[in-house]
């Protein structure tokens, strides 16, 4: 049935441009997202992926956006855009699968995670202009999809745009499995301010049980020096902590399979592949009440624990799962059922994105 629909669409849509911006040398969820979309679309269409270097430096934003606006793509039958400000390009048939805004000018504006918090007055006009740009460029798109309900809500709040939610599937989900429950918790995420690894590391000072915390991810050096290194001077922390650099996929999957549970405690995450990776590995997730995207999957005391964003609360959650391993195992089983019931797959996404209701001229 799906192939039949694709063949019908293929009569009018053959060539698809996949356009996104990118921070050079940074490989995170954004890159995984775009590469996965390219791989799946390429099974049915001719796809050209274009990554455009783009810095989130506030002093460079306007110049870069003006440059993107001058790019007119007359190629292909459909342009799928995503990361800001890829949707500024001109194309006769443009849609967007929206990942996030320039976050420090939006939902992070009044938080400690705003990189401009000490200079807000100086950049107030820039904020107004960027929101105006988003309003114009996003409303040019024939359809706006959002990667999560959290992102959808931001689009409604800040831009008055009603987006349709399409959860990105996890690449290679069949590779994830559960092997054992060893005495360690796993935190796999890029080490950065809004990912709040320091919160979890600080929790080790308050833990009462004997286990380890394993952290793996690419480092933001400034964050690491300022927030992590001071904590590494404390003996009680160092004894329980292992920090790995960016690990290969095979090693990461092994750590998922053997850990007791996953810790994922970001501030207001857009979506978060880590939750999906944990659930496909049949592992419960400890997350926070203000963590955003993970809360669309994690149910307290069912497939994980949702706690206050404090070291003490996180420590209590870790101790609890360590002392109640059977319950942790049951939560992990529930996690696997949860993600399977969500039925997050590519067929629906490709069908929606190439639907002749909006994308066929």
Residue pairs with C-beta under 8 A, 6 or more apart in sequence:
2 347
2 351
5 351
6 44
6 350
6 351
6 354
8 356
9 354
9 355
9 356
9 360
10 44
10 45
12 77
12 356
12 360
12 361
13 45
13 77
13 78
13 354
13 359
13 360
14 45
14 46
14 77
15 45
15 46
15 47
15 48
15 75
15 76
15 77
15 78
16 41
16 45
16 46
16 47
16 48
16 76
16 77
16 78
16 79
16 80
16 354
17 47
17 48
17 50
17 73
17 75
17 76
17 78
17 79
17 80
17 91
18 34
18 37
18 38
18 41
18 47
18 48
18 49
18 50
18 80
19 50
19 52
19 73
19 79
19 80
19 81
19 82
19 86
19 89
20 30
20 34
20 49
20 50
20 51
20 52
20 81
20 82
20 83
20 86
21 51
21 52
21 53
21 54
21 68
21 83
21 84
21 85
21 86
22 30
22 31
22 51
22 52
22 53
22 54
22 83
23 30
23 53
23 54
23 55
23 56
24 53
26 218
27 218
28 190
28 218
29 271
29 272
29 273
30 83
30 99
32 171
32 273
33 82
33 99
33 147
33 168
34 49
34 51
34 82
34 83
35 49
35 171
36 168
36 169
36 171
37 80
37 82
37 97
37 168
38 47
38 49
39 171
40 346
40 349
40 350
41 47
41 80
41 350
44 350
45 354
48 75
48 76
52 68
52 71
52 86
54 64
54 68
54 83
54 84
54 85
54 86
55 64
56 102
56 104
58 104
58 105
58 115
58 116
58 123
58 126
61 102
61 126
61 130
62 126
62 129
64 85
65 85
65 88
65 130
65 133
68 85
68 86
68 88
68 89
69 88
69 89
69 90
71 88
71 89
71 90
72 89
72 90
72 91
73 79
73 89
73 90
73 91
74 91
74 92
76 91
77 93
78 93
78 95
78 353
78 354
78 359
79 89
79 91
79 93
79 94
79 95
80 95
80 96
80 97
80 353
81 87
81 89
81 94
81 95
81 96
81 97
81 141
82 96
82 97
82 98
82 99
83 99
83 100
84 99
84 100
84 101
84 102
84 134
85 133
85 137
86 96
87 94
87 96
87 98
87 137
87 138
87 140
87 141
88 133
88 137
92 361
93 142
93 359
93 361
94 140
94 141
94 142
95 141
95 142
95 143
95 144
95 145
95 353
95 358
95 359
96 138
96 141
96 143
96 144
96 145
97 145
97 146
97 147
97 166
97 353
98 138
98 144
98 145
98 146
98 147
98 151
98 155
98 163
99 147
99 151
99 270
99 271
100 151
100 154
100 270
101 107
101 134
101 154
101 158
102 130
103 113
103 194
104 113
104 114
104 115
104 116
105 116
105 123
105 126
105 127
105 130
105 131
106 131
106 154
106 158
107 154
107 158
107 268
108 114
108 194
108 268
109 120
109 127
111 117
111 267
113 193
113 194
113 267
114 120
116 122
116 123
131 158
131 159
134 158
134 159
135 159
135 160
138 144
138 155
138 159
138 161
139 161
142 358
142 359
143 164
143 353
143 358
143 359
144 155
144 161
144 162
144 163
144 164
145 163
145 164
145 165
145 166
145 352
145 353
146 152
146 155
146 163
146 164
146 165
146 166
147 165
147 166
147 167
147 168
147 270
147 271
148 165
148 167
148 270
148 271
148 292
148 293
148 296
149 165
149 296
150 268
150 269
150 270
150 271
150 292
150 293
150 295
150 296
151 163
151 165
151 270
151 271
152 163
152 164
152 165
155 161
155 162
155 163
156 162
156 163
164 352
166 348
166 349
166 352
167 271
167 342
167 344
168 271
168 273
168 344
168 349
169 344
169 345
169 346
169 349
170 176
170 273
170 276
170 277
170 280
170 344
172 249
173 276
173 280
175 249
175 253
176 253
176 256
176 257
176 277
176 280
176 281
177 253
177 257
177 281
177 282
178 257
178 281
178 282
178 283
178 332
178 336
179 254
179 257
179 258
180 257
180 258
181 258
181 259
181 260
181 325
181 328
181 329
182 258
182 259
182 260
183 210
183 211
183 212
183 260
183 322
184 211
184 212
184 213
184 214
184 242
184 258
184 259
184 260
185 211
185 212
185 213
185 214
185 259
185 260
185 261
185 262
185 263
185 286
185 318
185 321
186 214
186 216
186 255
186 256
186 259
186 261
186 262
186 263
186 283
187 197
187 200
187 213
187 214
187 215
187 216
187 217
187 262
187 263
187 264
188 215
188 216
188 217
188 247
188 252
188 255
188 256
188 262
188 274
188 277
189 195
189 197
189 215
189 217
189 264
189 266
189 274
190 217
190 218
190 219
190 220
191 197
191 215
191 217
191 218
191 219
191 220
191 223
191 224
191 228
192 220
192 223
193 220
193 223
193 227
194 266
194 267
194 268
194 269
195 217
195 265
195 266
196 265
196 266
196 267
196 309
197 215
197 217
197 227
197 228
198 227
198 228
198 231
199 265
199 288
199 309
199 310
199 311
199 314
200 213
200 215
200 263
200 265
200 311
200 314
201 213
201 215
201 228
201 231
201 237
201 241
202 231
202 237
202 311
203 311
203 312
203 314
203 315
203 318
204 213
204 236
204 237
204 240
204 241
204 315
205 234
205 236
205 237
205 311
205 315
206 311
206 312
206 315
206 316
207 240
207 315
207 318
207 319
208 315
208 319
209 318
209 319
209 322
209 323
211 240
211 260
211 318
211 322
212 240
212 241
212 242
213 240
213 241
213 242
213 263
213 318
214 242
214 244
214 255
214 259
215 241
215 242
215 243
215 244
216 243
216 244
216 245
216 246
216 247
216 252
216 255
217 246
218 245
218 246
219 245
228 243
231 237
232 238
232 241
247 255
253 281
256 262
256 277
256 278
256 281
256 283
257 281
259 283
260 283
260 321
260 322
260 325
260 328
261 278
261 283
261 284
261 285
261 286
261 304
261 318
261 321
261 328
261 331
261 332
262 274
262 275
262 277
262 278
262 281
262 283
262 284
262 285
262 286
263 285
263 286
263 287
263 314
263 318
264 272
264 274
264 275
264 278
264 285
264 286
264 287
264 291
264 294
265 286
265 287
265 288
265 291
265 309
265 314
266 272
266 288
266 291
266 292
266 294
267 288
267 290
267 291
267 292
267 309
268 290
268 291
268 292
269 291
269 292
269 293
269 294
270 292
270 293
271 293
272 291
272 292
272 293
272 294
274 285
274 294
275 285
275 287
275 293
275 294
275 297
275 298
276 297
276 339
276 344
278 284
278 285
278 335
279 285
279 297
279 303
279 335
279 336
279 338
279 339
280 336
280 339
281 332
282 332
282 333
282 335
282 336
283 332
283 335
284 303
284 304
284 305
284 321
284 328
284 331
284 332
284 334
284 335
285 294
285 297
285 298
285 303
285 304
285 305
285 335
286 304
286 305
286 307
286 314
286 317
286 318
286 321
287 294
287 295
287 298
287 304
287 305
287 306
287 307
288 306
288 307
288 308
288 309
288 314
289 295
289 306
289 307
289 308
289 309
290 309
291 309
295 306
297 303
297 338
297 339
297 342
298 304
298 305
298 306
299 306
299 338
300 306
301 331
302 331
302 334
302 338
303 331
303 332
303 334
303 335
303 337
303 338
304 331
304 335
305 317
305 320
305 321
307 313
307 314
307 316
307 317
321 327
321 328
321 331
322 328
353 359
